[in-house]
């Protein structure tokens, strides 16, 4: 089964949709992260966004945040049309520090040169990969982050009896992350979390050849 990712993004245009509501939370979390995440001595930050789509969760926030223009952001997206939209938006918003890459977000080589990042976005990822790949990706996150770096993630409930976001939270804690915020609406199936790396990042554990995850053929959560 294939998914039309362009049509999938149309749901964002409905302000009452689950995707639209999730987007609001993700943007709020990123706004907070830009204020709280560590930075280089010159005030600059690095951001990696995996499976970034058309960048609508990241780019408008960078454009309006007072620290957003000092961010070097690498957005990775496999769909060429969505990646092209993100590039056009970054240009329109005057964000020269944004590098949109058309490529496999599950392959570390697509974005590893942007690490260590101060913020990593893993939104729309965990609900569309296998449980083993979720665990593998979470285990790799410390190697992608600077000390005290922040990861923002999402997970859909789907039709499962047990909320799968709980295993994501537990795995993040097991790999040295401290939860900063977590949103679980009573009337929606999306979850959004924000965690800070509370341990020292491990040196040299991730290579450009590493494959963190592969998308499974179902609707993106």
Backbone bond lengths (Angstrom), bond angles and torsions (degrees), N, CA, C in turn:
res aa  C-N    CA-C-N  psi(-1)  N-CA   C-N-CA  omega(-1)  CA-C   N-CA-C  phi
1 X - - - 1.460 - - 1.520 109.81 -
2 X 1.319 118.05 133.30 1.451 122.03 175.86 1.512 109.24 -110.12
3 X 1.317 115.18 156.91 1.452 120.47 -178.62 1.520 108.98 -120.90
4 X 1.321 116.84 135.70 1.452 122.04 175.23 1.523 107.47 -82.41
5 X 1.319 116.52 96.91 1.468 119.55 -175.25 1.515 111.67 -67.71
6 X 1.327 118.08 -27.00 1.466 119.77 177.66 1.524 110.04 -65.89
7 X 1.335 115.80 -46.26 1.463 119.31 178.45 1.521 111.07 -67.59
8 X 1.317 116.65 -34.95 1.465 120.71 178.69 1.522 111.31 -57.78
9 X 1.326 117.12 -36.94 1.468 121.12 -179.55 1.525 112.66 -69.62
10 X 1.337 117.73 -16.23 1.468 119.38 -179.52 1.519 112.36 -62.26
11 X 1.329 117.14 -25.78 1.469 120.05 -179.10 1.526 111.88 -63.47
12 X 1.319 116.48 -23.02 1.461 119.23 177.04 1.532 111.95 -61.98
13 X 1.328 116.95 -24.23 1.461 120.39 -177.32 1.523 112.62 -74.24
14 X 1.322 117.56 -13.52 1.462 121.63 176.48 1.524 108.34 -92.48
15 X 1.339 118.99 110.05 1.466 120.79 -174.53 1.521 113.70 -63.16
16 X 1.336 117.21 -18.36 1.460 120.59 -179.76 1.524 112.89 -95.37
17 X 1.314 117.86 -2.73 1.459 120.42 -177.97 1.523 110.61 -72.94
18 X 1.327 114.71 158.81 1.460 120.01 178.17 1.529 111.16 -61.99
19 X 1.348 116.62 -40.54 1.464 119.71 179.29 1.523 111.53 -62.77
20 X 1.326 116.57 -42.29 1.456 120.30 -179.65 1.529 111.09 -64.50
21 X 1.315 116.12 -42.08 1.463 120.05 178.47 1.529 111.09 -66.10
22 X 1.335 115.92 -40.52 1.464 119.23 177.36 1.514 110.92 -62.72
23 X 1.323 116.16 -41.01 1.457 120.46 179.54 1.524 111.33 -58.02
24 X 1.328 117.03 -41.26 1.458 120.89 179.21 1.529 110.75 -60.25
25 X 1.335 116.10 -43.32 1.464 119.58 179.52 1.524 111.06 -65.43
26 X 1.335 116.65 -45.52 1.467 120.34 -179.52 1.527 110.31 -60.00
27 X 1.317 117.15 -43.64 1.464 119.88 178.94 1.522 111.40 -63.62
28 X 1.325 116.78 -39.69 1.470 119.76 177.79 1.524 110.60 -62.77
29 X 1.325 116.05 -41.76 1.463 119.92 179.54 1.534 110.71 -65.62
30 X 1.328 117.04 -41.31 1.462 119.18 179.57 1.521 110.84 -65.53
31 X 1.318 117.11 -39.56 1.461 120.25 176.33 1.524 110.32 -56.90
32 X 1.322 115.60 -45.03 1.465 120.01 178.27 1.520 111.16 -65.13
33 X 1.334 116.96 -43.16 1.461 120.61 -178.66 1.521 111.90 -61.84
34 X 1.324 117.20 -37.70 1.463 120.03 179.20 1.524 111.58 -64.02
35 X 1.306 116.97 -25.71 1.466 120.95 177.45 1.523 112.55 -86.71
36 X 1.337 116.81 -27.32 1.463 120.17 -171.82 1.515 114.73 -108.13
37 X 1.323 118.09 -21.17 1.466 120.15 -176.84 1.521 110.27 -68.26
38 X 1.328 116.78 153.45 1.467 119.03 176.05 1.519 110.96 -65.12
39 X 1.320 116.02 168.67 1.461 121.65 -179.55 1.519 109.04 -146.35
40 X 1.314 115.93 166.74 1.458 120.73 173.08 1.530 109.48 -71.68
41 X 1.317 115.76 171.52 1.462 119.87 -177.97 1.523 112.22 -60.42
42 X 1.324 116.72 -28.85 1.461 120.55 -179.79 1.533 112.32 -88.26
43 X 1.323 116.57 5.82 1.457 120.58 177.97 1.513 114.58 89.18
44 X 1.316 117.60 -2.75 1.457 120.11 -178.08 1.532 111.36 -80.83
45 X 1.331 114.64 150.43 1.452 121.57 177.27 1.517 109.49 -128.19
46 X 1.337 114.66 156.38 1.457 121.79 174.49 1.523 108.39 -115.02
47 X 1.326 115.18 139.43 1.460 121.46 -179.16 1.516 108.87 -132.61
48 X 1.333 116.41 137.61 1.459 122.60 173.69 1.521 107.38 -119.86
49 X 1.334 116.54 129.28 1.460 121.31 176.15 1.520 108.58 -120.61
50 X 1.337 116.02 116.82 1.458 122.35 -178.75 1.522 110.19 -91.11
51 X 1.328 116.37 140.99 1.474 120.68 -178.36 1.530 109.21 50.74
52 X 1.312 114.97 55.17 1.460 121.89 -167.68 1.521 114.36 -75.54
53 X 1.333 118.48 -11.34 1.460 119.27 -178.17 1.517 110.51 60.78
54 X 1.334 115.91 -134.88 1.467 119.53 178.91 1.525 112.36 -92.71
55 X 1.332 116.70 11.30 1.459 121.14 173.44 1.510 115.53 77.64
56 X 1.320 117.75 14.29 1.457 118.81 -173.15 1.520 113.35 -70.56
57 X 1.338 118.34 -17.78 1.454 119.26 177.07 1.522 112.01 -81.98
58 X 1.331 116.96 -23.78 1.462 121.55 -174.09 1.526 113.15 -105.17
59 X 1.331 116.83 -50.71 1.460 120.45 -167.49 1.528 114.55 -62.56
60 X 1.326 120.64 -45.35 1.473 118.67 178.84 1.525 112.88 -62.51
61 X 1.334 117.30 -32.52 1.465 120.42 179.14 1.525 110.34 -70.41
62 X 1.329 117.53 -43.60 1.464 119.67 176.97 1.521 110.71 -59.99
63 X 1.321 116.88 -37.12 1.466 120.70 -176.64 1.515 112.42 -68.21
64 X 1.339 117.85 -34.02 1.463 118.82 -174.73 1.523 114.87 -104.00
65 X 1.335 116.96 -12.67 1.457 119.12 179.25 1.529 109.64 -78.94
66 X 1.323 116.59 142.09 1.462 118.17 -176.49 1.523 113.01 -67.61
67 X 1.332 117.75 -14.48 1.458 121.28 176.49 1.528 112.10 -107.84
68 X 1.316 117.18 1.78 1.448 120.94 -173.76 1.512 114.73 -67.98
69 X 1.323 117.31 -34.20 1.462 119.99 -177.10 1.532 111.72 -76.45
70 X 1.334 116.92 -8.51 1.463 120.68 176.26 1.528 111.09 -97.08
71 X 1.315 117.41 14.03 1.457 122.16 -178.92 1.525 110.11 -100.70
72 X 1.328 115.20 130.41 1.464 119.51 168.18 1.519 106.79 -94.95
73 X 1.321 117.20 111.88 1.460 122.19 -174.00 1.518 110.68 -114.20
74 X 1.315 115.85 131.93 1.465 122.59 172.90 1.516 107.21 -111.15
75 X 1.337 115.84 116.11 1.461 122.65 178.22 1.518 108.08 -108.22
76 X 1.337 117.16 127.11 1.456 120.60 -179.44 1.523 109.69 -114.42
77 X 1.324 116.20 134.61 1.468 121.88 -178.09 1.519 108.81 -152.57
78 X 1.336 116.18 130.33 1.462 120.79 -177.10 1.521 112.43 -75.81
79 X 1.333 118.00 -35.33 1.460 121.07 -176.93 1.531 109.57 -73.97
80 X 1.328 119.22 119.96 1.470 120.89 -174.18 1.520 113.42 -65.93
81 X 1.334 118.20 -33.69 1.458 119.85 -179.87 1.525 110.87 -69.19
82 X 1.323 117.12 -42.96 1.464 120.01 177.58 1.523 110.65 -64.08
83 X 1.341 116.42 -41.24 1.466 119.31 177.78 1.524 111.10 -62.40
84 X 1.322 116.96 -39.68 1.466 120.64 178.31 1.529 110.93 -63.90
85 X 1.331 116.16 -39.50 1.459 119.29 176.99 1.526 111.08 -62.14
86 X 1.334 115.95 -41.62 1.459 119.49 179.59 1.530 110.98 -63.29
87 X 1.334 116.97 -41.46 1.465 119.36 178.55 1.526 111.07 -63.00
88 X 1.321 115.94 -42.68 1.457 119.63 179.93 1.521 111.02 -63.48
89 X 1.326 116.79 -40.24 1.465 120.16 178.96 1.517 111.05 -66.10
90 X 1.324 117.14 -42.38 1.465 120.24 178.65 1.522 111.03 -60.45
91 X 1.326 116.85 -40.66 1.471 120.50 177.44 1.521 110.95 -65.86
92 X 1.329 116.47 -44.84 1.468 120.70 -179.26 1.524 111.71 -62.90
93 X 1.314 117.12 -35.02 1.461 121.13 -178.13 1.528 112.70 -86.90
94 X 1.323 116.52 -0.64 1.466 119.92 178.09 1.512 113.06 68.97
95 X 1.339 116.38 50.78 1.464 121.96 -177.63 1.532 109.66 -118.44
96 X 1.313 118.28 78.02 1.468 120.13 -177.30 1.518 113.26 -68.38
97 X 1.320 118.10 -16.00 1.456 121.15 179.83 1.510 114.13 -82.40
98 X 1.324 117.64 3.30 1.460 121.73 -178.30 1.527 109.85 -96.84
99 X 1.315 115.96 127.07 1.464 123.08 178.23 1.527 107.35 -117.30
100 X 1.332 116.79 108.07 1.462 121.44 178.79 1.525 108.44 -95.65
101 X 1.321 116.06 123.59 1.455 121.08 -176.31 1.530 110.11 -115.90
102 X 1.316 115.89 127.50 1.458 120.91 175.07 1.522 107.69 -85.82
103 X 1.316 115.58 108.21 1.456 118.86 -177.45 1.512 111.78 -178.19
104 X 1.310 115.54 179.92 1.459 123.31 -176.40 1.522 110.13 -77.70
105 X 1.327 116.55 113.65 1.463 120.49 -179.97 1.519 112.13 -69.90
106 X 1.323 117.67 -18.30 1.454 120.20 178.30 1.506 113.68 -79.68
107 X 1.325 117.14 -12.61 1.460 122.12 -179.93 1.523 109.63 -95.29
108 X 1.315 116.63 120.03 1.460 120.58 -176.12 1.530 112.06 -59.21
109 X 1.313 117.30 -29.08 1.454 119.93 -179.32 1.514 113.96 -63.87
110 X 1.332 117.69 -18.50 1.458 121.04 -179.78 1.518 112.06 -70.18
111 X 1.333 117.30 -26.63 1.471 119.78 -171.48 1.521 114.13 -140.06
112 X 1.338 118.37 -1.71 1.459 120.67 -170.61 1.521 112.75 -61.45
113 X 1.330 117.49 -28.72 1.459 119.40 -179.85 1.523 112.71 -67.90
114 X 1.331 117.71 -13.01 1.464 121.35 177.46 1.529 112.08 -88.78
115 X 1.314 117.31 -5.75 1.469 121.79 178.37 1.537 110.05 -87.71
116 X 1.326 117.36 151.80 1.460 126.83 2.31 1.531 111.29 -78.98
117 X 1.319 114.59 132.46 1.463 120.49 179.54 1.523 109.92 -94.47
118 X 1.315 115.27 155.99 1.462 120.74 175.69 1.522 111.30 -88.41
119 X 1.341 115.93 -23.31 1.460 121.95 177.27 1.530 108.02 -139.64
120 X 1.327 116.63 132.38 1.471 122.14 172.35 1.518 107.84 -121.36
121 X 1.326 116.03 129.88 1.461 122.85 177.28 1.526 108.19 -103.85
122 X 1.339 116.17 121.89 1.462 121.57 175.74 1.521 107.69 -124.80
123 X 1.314 115.30 65.91 1.467 121.59 -175.89 1.529 109.34 -104.03
124 X 1.335 115.60 132.19 1.460 119.43 -176.42 1.504 113.45 75.97
125 X 1.333 117.00 20.53 1.462 121.26 -177.07 1.520 111.48 -106.38
126 X 1.328 117.99 -58.30 1.462 122.01 -167.41 1.527 113.54 -63.97
127 X 1.325 118.43 -24.58 1.454 120.47 179.45 1.510 114.03 -81.15
128 X 1.329 116.91 -2.33 1.457 120.72 -174.10 1.520 113.66 -127.05
129 X 1.323 115.91 16.51 1.459 120.59 177.71 1.526 107.87 -132.39
130 X 1.315 116.26 165.19 1.455 120.16 -177.58 1.529 111.02 -68.71
131 X 1.316 115.90 161.74 1.466 119.86 178.01 1.524 111.31 -60.61
132 X 1.319 117.02 -38.57 1.467 120.13 177.58 1.524 110.80 -63.03
133 X 1.337 116.15 -40.34 1.465 119.34 179.27 1.520 111.64 -68.93
134 X 1.329 117.23 -34.66 1.472 119.69 175.13 1.520 109.30 -59.63
135 X 1.322 116.34 -48.40 1.464 119.55 -178.88 1.526 111.23 -64.07
136 X 1.336 116.84 -38.82 1.461 120.39 179.72 1.533 110.55 -65.87
137 X 1.317 116.82 -41.03 1.463 120.49 -179.48 1.524 110.94 -66.75
138 X 1.319 116.85 -44.19 1.465 120.07 178.75 1.522 110.54 -61.92
139 X 1.336 116.56 -40.57 1.465 120.14 178.96 1.524 111.68 -63.26
140 X 1.338 117.21 -27.62 1.470 121.08 -179.16 1.521 112.76 -84.24
141 X 1.322 117.95 -18.97 1.462 120.51 -174.08 1.527 113.62 -57.30
142 X 1.347 120.16 -42.21 1.472 117.84 179.61 1.518 113.50 -56.88
143 X 1.334 116.85 -32.72 1.461 119.99 179.55 1.520 112.52 -74.06
144 X 1.335 117.26 -14.72 1.471 121.06 179.08 1.513 112.59 -93.63
145 X 1.335 117.20 -11.48 1.452 120.81 -170.87 1.521 112.75 -110.61
146 X 1.328 114.48 149.21 1.450 120.92 169.58 1.528 108.73 -75.39
147 X 1.302 116.61 166.51 1.460 120.41 177.42 1.530 110.32 -56.72
148 X 1.316 116.93 133.38 1.473 123.62 -177.23 1.526 112.32 67.02
149 X 1.330 117.80 16.23 1.456 120.46 178.59 1.519 112.00 -67.12
150 X 1.321 115.45 161.50 1.460 122.50 -173.19 1.523 110.15 -118.93
151 X 1.333 115.51 137.36 1.457 121.26 172.21 1.526 108.27 -115.99
152 X 1.331 115.63 135.40 1.464 122.91 174.60 1.524 106.88 -114.63
153 X 1.324 117.29 128.97 1.457 121.05 -173.75 1.525 110.57 -138.63
154 X 1.324 115.43 160.54 1.459 121.17 175.39 1.521 108.83 -130.81
155 X 1.329 114.45 157.92 1.461 120.79 174.64 1.521 107.96 -153.21
156 X 1.313 117.07 131.06 1.448 121.13 175.29 1.520 110.77 -87.65
157 X 1.308 116.35 150.29 1.463 120.86 178.78 1.520 110.98 -74.79
158 X 1.334 117.12 -33.72 1.451 119.94 -176.29 1.519 110.62 62.01
159 X 1.320 117.53 -149.16 1.459 121.37 179.91 1.514 112.71 -102.04
160 X 1.318 117.80 17.16 1.449 121.08 -174.77 1.525 111.48 -78.97
161 X 1.336 115.13 146.99 1.461 120.07 178.33 1.527 111.72 -72.37
162 X 1.319 115.63 -38.44 1.459 121.09 179.68 1.527 108.38 -96.65
163 X 1.314 116.79 131.57 1.461 120.97 -177.87 1.530 109.59 -67.15
164 X 1.338 118.80 112.72 1.468 120.68 -176.69 1.526 113.82 -68.99
165 X 1.333 117.46 -14.92 1.459 118.50 178.09 1.523 111.44 -65.78
166 X 1.338 117.19 -24.01 1.461 119.69 -179.70 1.524 111.58 -66.52
167 X 1.329 117.15 -36.43 1.465 119.04 177.23 1.520 111.19 -70.60
168 X 1.342 117.15 -33.59 1.466 119.94 175.52 1.517 110.01 -62.84
169 X 1.314 116.77 -46.09 1.469 120.42 179.64 1.525 111.35 -61.74
170 X 1.337 115.87 -41.71 1.458 119.64 -179.91 1.526 111.27 -66.35
171 X 1.335 117.19 -42.08 1.463 120.03 179.40 1.522 111.30 -64.73
172 X 1.318 117.01 -39.90 1.466 119.86 177.91 1.528 110.53 -62.14
173 X 1.309 116.74 -43.73 1.469 119.91 177.78 1.523 111.04 -61.53
174 X 1.328 116.58 -40.79 1.461 120.98 -179.04 1.522 112.00 -64.81
175 X 1.334 116.77 -24.45 1.465 120.29 -179.44 1.529 112.23 -102.60
176 X 1.312 116.35 22.76 1.456 120.26 168.87 1.512 116.12 92.27
177 X 1.340 117.38 17.59 1.454 120.30 179.91 1.530 111.18 -99.69
178 X 1.313 114.71 147.47 1.461 122.02 175.07 1.526 108.45 -113.19
179 X 1.323 116.68 129.61 1.459 120.56 -178.42 1.523 110.99 -72.15
180 X 1.334 115.55 129.70 1.458 122.12 176.77 1.518 110.77 -98.97
181 X 1.331 116.26 -41.31 1.466 120.88 -177.74 1.518 108.82 -155.52
182 X 1.339 115.12 152.49 1.461 120.66 178.32 1.520 107.69 -152.39
183 X 1.330 116.14 131.26 1.463 122.37 179.51 1.516 109.90 -118.33
184 X 1.348 115.51 125.01 1.455 121.45 177.45 1.535 107.48 -138.14
185 X 1.330 117.89 90.26 1.470 119.92 -177.39 1.533 111.33 -64.10
186 X 1.313 115.83 146.12 1.461 120.43 177.36 1.524 112.34 -71.10
187 X 1.330 116.37 -24.84 1.467 120.41 -174.01 1.520 113.04 -111.65
188 X 1.323 117.22 20.17 1.469 120.45 179.48 1.524 108.86 -149.99
189 X 1.331 115.36 159.55 1.462 119.98 -175.90 1.523 113.33 -98.26
190 X 1.318 119.12 -0.17 1.462 119.01 179.42 1.527 110.22 -85.15
191 X 1.336 114.13 150.91 1.454 122.06 173.20 1.520 107.81 -131.56
192 X 1.316 116.14 143.78 1.464 121.61 177.63 1.520 107.57 -132.49
193 X 1.327 115.98 131.64 1.453 120.46 179.51 1.520 111.82 -126.51
194 X 1.316 115.16 155.22 1.462 121.41 174.54 1.525 107.41 -136.19
195 X 1.327 116.16 122.77 1.449 122.79 -176.91 1.526 110.55 -127.55
196 X 1.318 115.46 146.57 1.462 122.01 176.55 1.531 109.37 -109.24
197 X 1.331 116.14 137.57 1.460 120.79 176.80 1.529 108.42 -71.71
198 X 1.318 115.75 113.67 1.467 120.88 -173.45 1.517 112.80 -100.03
199 X 1.329 117.74 1.63 1.454 121.96 176.85 1.521 109.01 -121.85
200 X 1.313 116.06 165.94 1.469 119.62 179.43 1.522 109.98 -66.86
201 X 1.346 117.81 134.02 1.473 119.77 178.34 1.522 110.63 -61.29
202 X 1.321 118.26 139.30 1.472 120.38 179.14 1.522 110.53 -74.03
203 X 1.306 118.41 137.77 1.469 120.12 179.77 1.520 112.61 -80.95
204 X 1.317 116.45 134.47 1.451 122.96 166.45 1.516 117.49 59.56
205 X 1.341 117.97 33.56 1.455 118.88 -178.76 1.518 113.31 -94.03
206 X 1.316 118.49 -10.98 1.460 121.63 -175.63 1.518 109.38 -118.98
207 X 1.326 116.20 133.95 1.457 121.11 178.80 1.516 109.73 -114.50
208 X 1.312 115.63 162.86 1.460 120.98 -179.95 1.524 111.68 -65.10
209 X 1.324 118.40 -18.45 1.460 121.33 -179.75 1.527 112.26 -85.41
210 X 1.327 117.43 -6.77 1.459 120.17 -175.86 1.532 111.22 -68.60
211 X 1.325 116.17 135.21 1.465 122.28 174.27 1.518 107.09 -108.46
212 X 1.332 115.82 110.93 1.460 120.20 -175.79 1.515 112.02 -80.87
213 X 1.328 115.99 -40.89 1.461 118.74 -177.31 1.516 110.24 -159.25
214 X 1.327 114.36 163.71 1.458 123.35 172.02 1.520 107.88 -130.25
215 X 1.325 116.80 135.86 1.460 120.59 178.82 1.525 109.99 -66.78
216 X 1.321 116.56 139.04 1.461 121.06 172.28 1.511 108.04 -94.41
217 X 1.357 118.39 150.12 1.462 120.89 -173.22 1.532 113.35 -78.37
218 X 1.334 115.80 74.89 1.460 120.73 173.86 1.510 107.99 -144.44
219 X 1.305 115.84 172.99 1.464 118.85 -174.86 1.518 110.66 -64.94
220 X 1.290 115.51 136.12 1.454 122.16 -178.52 1.525 110.06 -64.05
221 X 1.342 115.95 130.94 1.469 120.25 177.65 1.522 109.87 -100.93
